Amino acid sequence: MKVDEAVLAAVRDGDEAAFAAATEPYRRQLLVHCYRMTGSLDEAEDLVQETMLRAWRGRAGFEGRSSLRTWLYRIATNVTLTALERRPRRVLMADAPPGDADAPFDRDRRPDLGAAPDDLPWLQPVPDGLLEPVAPAEAEPDAVTVSRETIELVFLATIQFLPPKQRAVLLLRDVLGWSANETANLLEVSTASANSALQRARATMRRRMPDRRLEWRHATALSEEERSVLERLIDAHDRVDVSAFAALLAEDVRQAMPPFAFWYEGKRAVTTLFTRYADASSPDYPGHLRLMATVANRSPAMVAYLRAPGADTYRLLGMSVLDVEDGLIVRIYSFGVQLLGAFDLPPTL
């Protein structure tokens, strides 16, 4: 699709205001694209900024033979591929050893990824507000709605196992709907090479995705079932009802707690953890939790504030994002406060 003359002139003629007016409506969907590629909202924001800077510097080379959106995606993808070549993939649940729910936290246990503890690149959640289009110019197929199957944490964690170019091919073809030729041209490879990369990427996704998630839910909002599970989970926390809490968990549930480099597997382990840290009579009781329902990555989530014994103030502790299947929780991602900067949460209540 060719660009109309007014947009082409705005991009090429050096008018900063006109250039910004033409390109800014695509910033949100480029942010989602870079976030899918990297698993980090912080990094995605930097990459989109670099994309816009490179687009401005290279505006004279934009000939209008493709859409402005395609041109910006080309720049963003290549900027991201370059960044991915320089750093390890995001830290995932599979990288860390399982924890012992009966033992105290060992906060120094971290996977060996060749990085200092404070520099480990953890997968980050994203606020749902950043997944919505903000202008009519964003009315493109992938920008009108960001469907759950391509933004949930289980999907983002799985694509981290793909080499960067396979990741790009999968997202361009299966998420954005680009043709094989368009994808090959962007990546400057042959169509046969792009198709081969796509097949390898799909095979890896089938192998690594949980069996129960191979059939995706084409939706953007929480189901009534998920809302009910979230409400019941918060209620079980408030009442410290161990039986009600356990009843919401799948037998093979897993809970990860980034940036702590360990996770817990199975209903018994996760229930034991709940009992140790929610029950005021437990020697490990850290204080009273106040939980509030929210949504992140198109998934049910709850924000946690902690009031330590003797304190008057609740302080932000973190956020747990839930993966619910058939009315049971199969995964809990409990993110520390240092990974929640994009959510604009008050530090105290």
C-alpha positions as CSV (number, residue, x, y, z in Angstrom):
1,M,0.0,0.0,0.0
2,K,1.5,3.3,-1.1
3,V,1.5,6.3,1.2
4,D,-0.5,9.4,0.2
5,E,1.5,12.4,-0.9
6,A,0.7,14.5,2.2
7,V,2.1,11.8,4.5
8,L,5.1,11.2,2.2
9,A,5.9,14.9,2.3
10,A,5.5,15.1,6.1
11,V,8.0,12.2,6.5
12,R,10.6,13.4,4.0
13,D,10.6,17.2,4.1
14,G,12.2,17.8,7.5
15,D,9.1,19.3,9.2
16,E,9.5,17.8,12.7
17,A,5.9,18.6,13.8
18,A,4.5,17.0,10.6
19,F,6.8,14.0,10.9
20,A,5.7,13.5,14.5
21,A,2.0,13.8,13.6
22,A,2.5,11.1,10.9
23,T,4.5,8.6,13.0
24,E,3.4,9.0,16.6
25,P,0.0,7.2,16.1
26,Y,2.1,4.0,15.5
27,R,4.1,4.3,18.7
28,R,1.8,2.2,20.8
29,Q,1.7,-0.8,18.4
30,L,5.4,-0.6,17.9
31,L,5.8,-0.7,21.6
32,V,3.8,-3.9,21.8
33,H,5.8,-5.4,18.9
34,C,9.1,-4.7,20.6
35,Y,7.7,-6.0,23.9
36,R,6.8,-9.2,22.3
37,M,10.2,-9.5,20.8
38,T,12.1,-8.8,24.0
39,G,9.8,-9.7,26.9
40,S,10.7,-6.3,28.6
41,L,8.6,-3.2,28.6
42,D,11.5,-1.1,29.8
43,E,13.7,-2.3,26.8
44,A,10.8,-2.0,24.4
45,E,10.3,1.7,25.3
46,D,14.0,2.4,24.6
47,L,13.8,0.5,21.3
48,V,10.8,2.4,20.1
49,Q,12.6,5.7,20.9
50,E,15.5,4.5,18.9
51,T,13.2,3.5,16.1
52,M,11.7,6.9,15.9
53,L,15.1,8.5,16.0
54,R,16.3,6.3,13.1
55,A,13.2,7.0,11.1
56,W,13.7,10.7,11.5
57,R,17.4,10.5,10.5
58,G,16.6,8.2,7.6
59,R,13.4,10.0,6.4
60,A,15.0,11.0,3.1
61,G,15.2,7.3,2.1
62,F,11.5,6.7,2.6
63,E,10.1,6.5,-0.9
64,G,6.5,5.7,-0.1
65,R,6.4,2.4,-1.9
66,S,5.3,0.6,1.2
67,S,3.0,1.9,4.0
68,L,4.4,4.1,6.7
69,R,3.5,1.4,9.2
70,T,5.5,-1.2,7.3
71,W,8.5,1.1,7.1
72,L,8.4,1.7,10.8
73,Y,8.0,-2.0,11.6
74,R,11.0,-2.7,9.4
75,I,13.1,-0.2,11.4
76,A,11.8,-1.4,14.8
77,T,12.4,-5.1,14.0
78,N,15.9,-4.5,12.9
79,V,16.7,-2.3,15.9
80,T,15.4,-5.0,18.2
81,L,17.3,-7.8,16.4
82,T,20.5,-5.8,16.9
83,A,19.7,-5.4,20.6
84,L,18.9,-9.1,21.1
85,E,22.2,-10.1,19.6
86,R,24.0,-8.2,22.4
87,R,22.3,-9.6,25.5
88,P,21.0,-13.0,26.9
89,R,17.3,-13.8,26.6
90,R,15.0,-13.0,29.5
91,V,15.2,-15.1,32.7
92,L,12.4,-17.6,32.8
93,M,10.9,-20.0,35.3
94,A,12.7,-22.9,33.5
95,D,16.1,-21.2,34.1
96,A,15.9,-21.4,37.9
97,P,15.9,-24.4,40.3
98,P,12.7,-25.4,42.1
99,G,12.4,-24.0,45.7
100,D,11.6,-25.9,48.9
101,A,8.3,-24.5,50.2
102,D,9.2,-25.8,53.7
103,A,12.5,-23.9,53.8
104,P,13.2,-20.2,54.3
105,F,13.7,-18.0,51.3
106,D,17.2,-18.0,49.9
107,R,17.2,-14.6,48.3
108,D,20.7,-15.1,46.9
109,R,19.9,-18.1,44.7
110,R,20.1,-16.9,41.1
111,P,20.6,-18.7,37.8
112,D,24.1,-18.4,36.3
113,L,23.5,-16.3,33.2
114,G,26.7,-14.4,33.2
115,A,25.2,-11.2,34.7
116,A,25.5,-9.5,38.0
117,P,22.5,-10.2,40.3
118,D,20.9,-6.7,39.8
119,D,21.4,-6.9,36.0
120,L,19.6,-10.2,35.3
121,P,17.1,-9.6,32.5
122,W,13.8,-10.8,33.9
123,L,10.6,-11.2,31.9
124,Q,8.3,-8.3,32.7
125,P,4.5,-7.9,32.8
126,V,2.7,-5.1,30.9
127,P,-0.3,-3.0,31.9
128,D,-3.4,-3.7,29.8
129,G,-3.8,0.0,29.2
130,L,-0.7,-0.1,27.0
131,L,-2.3,-2.7,24.8
132,E,-5.1,-0.5,23.5
133,P,-5.0,1.7,20.4
134,V,-5.0,5.4,21.1
135,A,-5.8,7.0,17.8
136,P,-7.8,6.3,14.6
137,A,-4.6,5.9,12.6
138,E,-3.8,2.8,14.7
139,A,-6.8,1.0,13.1
140,E,-4.6,-1.8,11.8
141,P,-5.4,-5.5,12.3
142,D,-2.9,-6.0,15.1
143,A,-3.6,-2.6,16.7
144,V,-7.3,-2.6,17.1
145,T,-7.1,-5.4,19.7
146,V,-4.1,-7.2,21.1
147,S,-5.4,-10.7,21.5
148,R,-4.5,-12.7,24.5
149,E,-2.8,-15.5,22.7
150,T,0.1,-13.3,21.7
151,I,0.6,-11.2,24.9
152,E,0.0,-13.7,27.8
153,L,3.1,-14.4,29.8
154,V,3.2,-18.1,28.8
155,F,3.4,-17.1,25.1
156,L,6.1,-14.5,25.8
157,A,8.1,-16.9,27.9
158,T,8.0,-19.6,25.2
159,I,9.1,-17.3,22.4
160,Q,12.2,-16.4,24.4
161,F,13.5,-19.9,23.5
162,L,13.5,-18.9,19.8
163,P,16.6,-17.4,18.2
164,P,16.0,-13.7,17.5
165,K,15.4,-14.1,13.8
166,Q,13.0,-17.0,14.3
167,R,11.2,-14.9,16.9
168,A,10.9,-12.1,14.4
169,V,9.6,-14.3,11.7
170,L,7.0,-15.9,13.9
171,L,5.7,-12.6,15.1
172,L,5.7,-11.0,11.7
173,R,3.9,-14.0,10.0
174,D,1.7,-15.5,12.7
175,V,0.9,-12.4,14.8
176,L,1.1,-9.4,12.4
177,G,-0.1,-11.4,9.3
178,W,2.8,-10.4,7.0
179,S,3.3,-12.4,3.9
180,A,6.3,-14.6,3.4
181,N,7.7,-12.2,0.8
182,E,7.2,-9.1,3.1
183,T,8.9,-10.9,6.0
184,A,11.8,-12.1,3.8
185,N,12.3,-8.5,2.4
186,L,12.4,-7.0,5.9
187,L,14.9,-9.5,7.2
188,E,16.9,-9.4,3.9
189,V,16.8,-13.2,3.5
190,S,15.3,-15.4,0.8
191,T,11.6,-16.4,1.0
192,A,12.6,-20.0,1.4
193,S,14.9,-19.1,4.3
194,A,12.0,-17.1,6.0
195,N,9.6,-20.0,5.5
196,S,12.2,-22.5,6.9
197,A,12.7,-20.2,10.0
198,L,8.9,-20.1,10.5
199,Q,8.6,-23.8,10.4
200,R,11.4,-24.3,13.0
201,A,9.9,-21.6,15.2
202,R,6.4,-23.2,15.1
203,A,7.9,-26.6,15.9
204,T,9.7,-25.1,19.0
205,M,6.5,-23.4,20.1
206,R,4.5,-26.7,19.8
207,R,7.2,-28.5,21.8
208,R,7.6,-26.0,24.6
209,M,4.0,-24.6,25.0
210,P,2.0,-26.4,27.6
211,D,-0.3,-29.0,26.0
212,R,-3.4,-27.3,27.4
213,R,-2.4,-24.0,25.7
214,L,-2.0,-25.3,22.1
215,E,-5.6,-24.2,21.4
216,W,-5.6,-20.4,21.9
217,R,-8.4,-18.3,23.3
218,H,-9.2,-15.5,20.8
219,A,-10.2,-12.9,23.3
220,T,-9.1,-9.7,24.8
221,A,-11.1,-9.6,28.1
222,L,-11.2,-11.7,31.2
223,S,-13.8,-14.4,31.2
224,E,-16.4,-14.6,34.0
225,E,-14.7,-17.8,35.2
226,E,-11.3,-15.9,35.5
227,R,-13.0,-13.1,37.3
228,S,-14.6,-15.5,39.7
229,V,-11.3,-17.3,40.4
230,L,-9.5,-14.0,41.1
231,E,-12.2,-12.9,43.5
232,R,-12.2,-16.2,45.3
233,L,-8.4,-16.1,45.5
234,I,-8.4,-12.7,47.1
235,D,-11.2,-13.7,49.5
236,A,-9.2,-16.8,50.5
237,H,-6.2,-14.6,51.2
238,D,-8.3,-12.2,53.2
239,R,-9.7,-15.0,55.4
240,V,-6.5,-17.0,55.4
241,D,-8.6,-19.9,54.3
242,V,-6.1,-22.6,53.3
243,S,-8.7,-25.1,52.0
244,A,-10.4,-22.4,49.8
245,F,-6.9,-21.4,48.5
246,A,-5.9,-25.0,47.7
247,A,-9.2,-25.6,46.0
248,L,-8.3,-23.0,43.3
249,L,-5.0,-24.7,42.4
250,A,-4.4,-27.2,39.7
251,E,-2.4,-30.3,40.8
252,D,0.6,-29.2,38.7
253,V,0.4,-25.5,39.5
254,R,3.7,-23.6,39.4
255,Q,4.5,-20.3,41.1
256,A,7.5,-18.2,40.2
257,M,8.7,-15.1,42.1
258,P,11.1,-13.0,40.0
259,P,13.5,-11.6,40.9
260,F,14.0,-14.5,43.3
261,A,15.6,-17.3,41.2
262,F,13.5,-20.2,42.2
263,W,9.9,-21.5,41.7
264,Y,7.5,-23.8,43.4
265,E,5.7,-26.7,41.7
266,G,2.6,-28.6,42.7
267,K,-0.5,-27.9,44.9
268,R,1.2,-29.0,48.1
269,A,4.2,-26.7,47.7
270,V,2.2,-23.6,46.7
271,T,-0.3,-24.2,49.5
272,T,2.5,-24.7,52.0
273,L,4.0,-21.4,50.9
274,F,0.6,-19.7,51.3
275,T,0.2,-21.1,54.8
276,R,3.7,-20.0,55.9
277,Y,3.3,-16.3,54.7
278,A,-0.4,-15.6,55.2
279,D,-1.1,-17.1,58.6
280,A,-0.3,-14.7,61.4
281,S,0.6,-17.6,63.7
282,S,3.4,-18.7,61.4
283,P,7.0,-17.9,62.4
284,D,7.5,-16.7,58.8
285,Y,4.6,-14.3,58.8
286,P,5.8,-11.0,57.2
287,G,2.7,-8.9,58.0
288,H,-0.8,-8.3,56.8
289,L,-1.4,-8.3,53.0
290,R,-3.9,-6.2,51.2
291,L,-4.7,-7.5,47.7
292,M,-6.5,-5.6,44.9
293,A,-7.7,-7.1,41.7
294,T,-6.3,-5.9,38.4
295,V,-5.4,-7.1,34.9
296,A,-2.0,-7.5,33.3
297,N,-1.0,-9.1,29.9
298,R,-4.8,-9.7,29.3
299,S,-4.7,-12.0,32.4
300,P,-6.2,-11.8,35.9
301,A,-3.8,-10.3,38.4
302,M,-3.7,-8.9,41.9
303,V,-1.5,-6.1,43.4
304,A,-0.2,-6.9,46.9
305,Y,0.6,-4.3,49.6
306,L,2.2,-5.4,52.9
307,R,1.9,-3.9,56.3
308,A,4.7,-5.2,58.4
309,P,4.0,-6.0,62.1
310,G,3.9,-2.7,64.1
311,A,3.7,-0.5,61.0
312,D,0.9,1.8,60.1
313,T,1.4,1.9,56.4
314,Y,1.0,-0.7,53.6
315,R,3.9,-0.7,51.2
316,L,3.8,-2.0,47.7
317,L,5.1,-5.6,47.6
318,G,4.5,-6.8,44.1
319,M,1.9,-8.2,41.7
320,S,0.8,-11.8,40.9
321,V,-0.4,-12.6,37.4
322,L,-2.5,-15.7,37.1
323,D,-2.9,-18.3,34.3
324,V,-6.3,-19.9,34.7
325,E,-7.5,-23.0,32.8
326,D,-10.8,-24.8,33.4
327,G,-11.5,-22.9,36.6
328,L,-8.1,-23.7,38.2
329,I,-4.9,-21.7,38.5
330,V,-2.1,-23.4,36.6
331,R,0.6,-20.7,36.9
332,I,1.3,-17.8,39.3
333,Y,3.9,-15.2,38.3
334,S,4.6,-13.1,41.4
335,F,6.7,-10.1,40.3
336,G,8.7,-8.0,42.7
337,V,8.1,-4.3,42.9
338,Q,11.3,-3.6,40.9
339,L,9.6,-5.1,37.8
340,L,6.4,-3.0,38.0
341,G,7.6,0.5,37.0
342,A,5.2,0.7,34.1
343,F,2.1,0.1,36.3
344,D,2.2,3.5,38.0
345,L,1.2,2.0,41.4
346,P,1.3,4.1,44.5
347,P,4.2,3.0,46.7
348,T,2.1,3.1,49.9
349,L,-1.5,2.9,51.0
